[in-house]
Amino acid sequence: MPNQEEYIPIYLFLGFLESGKTKFIQETLEDRRFNKGEKTLFLLCEEGIEEIDLSRLPKKNIDIHVIDDVSELTEQKLNALVEQSKPERIIVEYNGMWNLNDFFQAMPEGSTIAQVMMFAEAPTFMQYNSNMRSLVVDKLNVAEMVVFNRFDESFDPNEFHKVVRGVSRRAEIVYEYTDGRVAYDDIEDPLPFDVEADEITVKDNDFALWYRDIMDDPSKYDGKIMHFKALTAKNAKFPVNTFAVGRHIMTCCVEDIQYCWLVAQDDRGHEPANQQWINITGKINVQKHKLYRGKGPVLFVKDITPAQAPEKPVATFY
């Protein structure tokens, strides 16, 4: 395996047609701080009205390859393009109507995601969110920054903020107004429990928010005593006295419901039955664990009691 610095960085630009992706990429490539002549492979997965104008770039060491159909996104094809171009970095203008998993599964060997930005046209974003929610969530899930273009004074930032925060608490949100002003979102998102407390009780309706927060920033909970209701799970690959505790979570629609869990370890040898609802108390230690294939929050169990299923067994962010 290559060292981290030997990986080819991928800059992934997301958004629907006419969202402002191409304009931003053009401006980025015109910036001499970013474009110092590095060999760049540009994968264009969506052709809009605007096109990259190579004549305006300070350095033109760039290969543009158009991918017309999602079926062309294969690891074999992308490996061949990398072998042919031998890039130092890859820029991807992704098609908003394609699922990101298709790209992630096809990422060329020896590459890594360096940055993910999502662009949205503010006047049409809410319509996309209502009619194609799963595709919007697909992009928001991984975006480090979300830029709302053509933002009008009549729009309420709180409404856009709520949509983004319903999926991601870590993405930075930027509003580019029609008069040229740029504003960074500073709306506070207090969690529905005191994260500074030594002991934290997570209510049934708050499980999805808590789970996303602990997985985004587990160090915040290191050493904390947690109380919550969960559904157990275990299979033959789990170590002795170790099981999963979690909930089924729905991000946007029924099709995306999945069991989201963390590792629980009960050194007392009191393993609950599989697929059992429990009230559980334990201390979080952030550490390496084979079930995470790296570091993650491990709940060292102090107490378990049987419980009834929550009123809403599937947790949501709303």
DAFEN-V226106 format. One record per pair of residues at least 24 apart in sequence whose C-alpha atoms are under 10 Angstrom apart, sorted by the first residue. I is the first residue (numbers start at 1). J is the second residue. If there is no record, write none. Layout:
I J
I J
This chain:
1 109
1 110
2 109
2 110
2 111
3 110
4 110
4 111
4 112
6 88
6 110
6 111
6 112
7 88
7 89
7 109
7 110
7 111
7 112
7 113
7 114
8 82
8 86
8 87
8 88
8 89
8 90
8 108
8 109
8 110
8 111
8 112
8 113
8 114
9 87
9 88
9 89
9 90
9 91
9 110
9 111
9 112
9 113
9 114
9 115
10 40
10 41
10 42
10 88
10 89
10 90
10 91
10 92
10 107
10 108
10 111
10 112
10 113
10 114
10 115
10 116
11 42
11 89
11 90
11 91
11 92
11 93
11 112
11 113
11 114
11 115
11 116
11 117
12 43
12 90
12 91
12 92
12 93
12 94
12 113
12 114
12 115
12 116
12 117
12 118
12 142
12 143
13 91
13 92
13 93
13 94
13 95
13 96
13 115
13 116
13 117
13 118
13 119
13 139
13 143
14 92
14 93
14 94
14 95
14 96
14 100
14 116
14 117
14 118
14 119
14 120
14 136
14 139
14 140
14 142
14 143
14 146
15 46
15 93
15 94
15 95
15 96
15 97
15 117
15 118
15 119
15 120
15 121
15 125
15 135
15 136
15 139
15 140
15 146
15 147
16 46
16 48
16 94
16 95
16 96
16 97
16 98
16 118
16 119
16 120
16 121
16 124
16 125
16 128
16 135
16 136
16 139
17 46
17 47
17 48
17 49
17 94
17 95
17 96
17 97
17 119
17 120
17 121
18 46
18 47
18 48
18 49
18 50
18 119
18 120
18 121
18 149
19 48
19 96
19 118
19 119
19 120
19 121
19 122
19 124
19 125
19 147
19 148
19 149
19 150
20 48
20 50
20 118
20 119
20 120
20 121
20 147
20 148
20 149
20 150
21 46
21 48
21 50
21 93
21 94
21 117
21 118
21 119
21 120
21 147
21 149
22 46
22 47
22 48
22 49
22 50
22 51
22 52
22 93
22 119
23 50
23 51
23 52
24 119
25 51
25 52
25 91
25 92
25 93
26 50
26 51
26 52
26 53
26 54
26 56
26 57
27 52
27 56
27 57
28 57
29 53
29 54
29 56
29 57
29 58
29 59
29 60
29 62
30 54
30 55
30 56
30 57
30 58
30 59
30 60
31 57
31 58
31 59
32 57
32 58
32 59
35 59
35 60
35 61
35 62
36 60
36 61
37 61
37 62
37 88
38 62
38 87
38 88
38 89
39 63
39 85
39 86
39 87
39 88
39 89
39 90
40 64
40 82
40 85
40 86
40 87
40 88
40 89
40 90
40 91
41 65
41 81
41 82
41 84
41 85
41 86
41 87
41 88
41 89
41 90
41 91
41 92
42 66
42 87
42 89
42 90
42 91
42 92
42 93
43 67
43 78
43 81
43 90
43 91
43 92
43 93
43 94
44 68
44 91
44 92
44 93
44 94
44 95
45 69
45 70
45 72
45 73
45 92
45 93
45 94
45 95
45 96
45 98
46 92
46 93
46 94
46 95
46 96
46 97
46 98
47 93
47 94
47 95
61 87
62 87
62 89
62 90
62 91
63 87
63 90
64 91
64 92
65 92
66 93
67 93
67 94
67 95
68 95
69 95
69 98
70 95
70 97
70 98
70 99
70 102
70 103
71 102
72 102
72 106
73 102
73 103
73 104
73 105
73 106
73 107
74 102
74 103
74 104
74 105
74 106
74 107
74 108
75 102
75 103
75 104
75 105
75 106
75 107
75 108
75 109
76 106
76 107
76 108
76 109
77 106
77 107
77 108
78 103
78 106
78 107
78 108
78 109
79 106
79 107
79 108
79 109
79 110
79 111
80 108
81 108
82 108
82 109
82 110
82 111
83 108
89 114
90 114
91 115
92 116
94 118
96 135
96 136
96 138
96 139
97 132
97 135
97 136
98 135
98 138
98 139
99 134
99 135
99 136
99 138
99 139
100 135
100 138
100 139
100 141
100 142
101 138
115 142
115 143
115 144
115 145
116 140
116 142
116 143
116 144
116 145
116 146
116 171
117 142
117 143
117 144
117 145
117 146
117 147
117 171
117 172
118 142
118 143
118 144
118 145
118 146
118 147
118 148
118 171
118 173
119 143
119 145
119 146
119 147
119 148
119 149
119 174
120 146
120 147
120 148
120 149
120 150
120 151
120 175
121 147
121 148
121 149
121 150
121 151
121 176
122 147
122 148
122 149
122 150
122 151
122 152
122 155
122 160
122 175
122 176
122 177
123 148
123 149
123 150
123 151
123 152
123 155
124 150
125 149
125 160
125 163
126 159
126 160
126 163
129 163
129 252
132 252
133 251
133 252
133 253
134 251
134 252
134 253
134 254
134 255
134 256
135 252
136 163
136 164
136 167
136 252
137 163
137 164
137 166
137 167
137 168
137 251
137 252
137 253
138 167
138 251
138 252
139 167
140 164
140 165
140 166
140 167
140 168
140 171
141 165
141 166
141 167
141 168
141 169
141 170
141 171
141 251
142 167
142 168
142 170
142 171
143 168
143 170
143 171
143 172
143 173
144 168
144 169
144 170
144 171
144 172
144 173
145 170
145 171
145 172
145 173
145 174
146 171
146 172
146 173
146 174
146 175
147 172
147 173
147 174
147 175
147 176
147 182
147 183
147 184
148 173
148 174
148 175
148 176
148 177
148 182
148 183
149 174
149 175
149 176
149 177
149 178
149 180
149 182
150 175
150 176
150 177
150 178
150 179
150 180
151 175
151 176
151 177
151 178
151 179
151 180
151 181
151 182
151 183
152 176
152 177
152 178
152 179
153 177
153 178
153 179
157 185
157 187
158 185
158 187
160 185
161 185
161 186
161 187
161 188
161 189
162 187
162 189
162 318
165 189
165 209
165 317
166 208
166 209
166 251
166 252
166 316
166 317
166 318
167 209
167 212
167 251
167 252
167 317
168 209
168 212
168 213
168 216
169 209
169 212
169 213
169 216
170 212
170 213
170 216
170 217
195 220
195 221
195 224
196 220
196 221
196 224
197 221
197 224
197 225
198 222
198 223
198 224
198 225
198 226
198 283
199 223
199 224
199 225
199 226
199 227
199 281
199 282
199 283
200 224
200 225
200 226
200 227
200 228
200 281
201 225
201 226
201 227
201 228
201 229
201 281
202 226
202 227
202 228
202 229
203 227
203 228
203 229
203 310
204 228
204 229
204 230
204 247
204 309
204 310
204 311
204 312
204 313
204 314
204 315
205 310
205 311
205 312
205 313
205 314
205 315
205 316
205 317
205 318
206 315
206 316
206 317
206 318
207 246
207 247
207 248
207 249
207 314
207 315
207 316
207 317
208 246
208 247
208 248
208 249
208 250
208 251
208 260
208 314
208 315
208 316
208 317
208 318
209 249
209 315
209 316
209 317
209 318
210 317
211 246
211 247
211 249
211 260
211 261
211 262
212 260
212 317
214 262
214 296
214 297
215 261
215 262
215 296
215 297
217 296
217 297
218 284
218 285
218 286
218 287
218 295
218 296
218 297
218 298
219 284
219 285
219 286
219 287
219 296
219 297
220 284
220 286
221 283
221 284
221 285
221 286
221 297
222 283
222 284
222 285
222 286
222 287
222 296
222 297
222 298
222 299
223 282
223 283
223 284
223 285
223 286
223 297
223 299
224 282
224 283
224 284
224 285
224 299
225 281
225 282
225 283
225 284
225 285
225 299
225 300
225 301
225 302
226 280
226 281
226 282
226 283
226 284
226 299
226 300
226 301
226 302
227 279
227 280
227 281
227 282
227 283
227 302
227 303
227 304
228 278
228 279
228 280
228 281
228 282
229 277
229 278
229 279
229 280
229 281
229 304
229 305
229 306
229 307
229 308
229 309
229 310
230 261
230 275
230 276
230 277
230 278
230 279
230 280
230 306
230 307
230 308
230 309
230 310
230 313
231 259
231 260
231 261
231 272
231 273
231 274
231 275
231 276
231 277
231 278
231 279
231 280
231 307
231 309
231 313
232 261
232 262
232 264
232 271
232 272
232 273
232 274
232 275
232 276
232 277
232 278
233 259
233 261
233 263
233 272
233 273
233 274
233 275
233 276
233 277
234 271
234 272
234 273
234 274
234 275
235 274
237 291
238 263
238 290
238 291
239 265
239 290
239 291
240 265
240 266
240 267
240 269
240 271
241 265
241 266
241 267
241 268
241 269
241 270
241 271
241 272
242 266
242 267
242 269
242 270
242 271
242 272
242 291
242 298
242 299
242 300
242 301
243 271
243 272
243 273
243 274
243 291
243 299
244 274
244 275
244 291
244 298
244 299
245 275
245 276
245 277
245 278
245 280
245 299
246 277
246 315
247 277
247 313
247 314
247 315
247 316
248 313
248 314
248 315
248 316
249 313
249 314
249 315
249 316
249 317
250 314
250 315
250 316
250 317
250 318
251 315
251 316
251 317
251 318
252 316
252 317
252 318
253 316
254 314
257 314
257 315
257 316
258 314
258 315
259 314
259 315
260 315
262 291
262 292
262 296
262 297
262 298
262 299
263 289
263 290
263 291
263 292
263 296
263 297
263 298
263 299
263 300
264 297
264 298
264 299
264 300
264 301
265 298
265 299
265 300
265 301
265 302
266 299
266 300
266 301
266 302
266 303
266 304
267 300
267 301
267 302
268 300
268 301
268 302
268 303
270 301
270 303
270 304
271 301
271 304
272 304
272 305
272 306
276 306
276 307
276 308
276 309
277 305
277 306
277 307
277 308
277 309
277 310
277 313
278 303
278 304
278 305
278 306
278 307
278 308
278 309
279 303
279 304
279 305
279 306
279 307
279 308
280 304
280 305
280 306
280 307
281 305
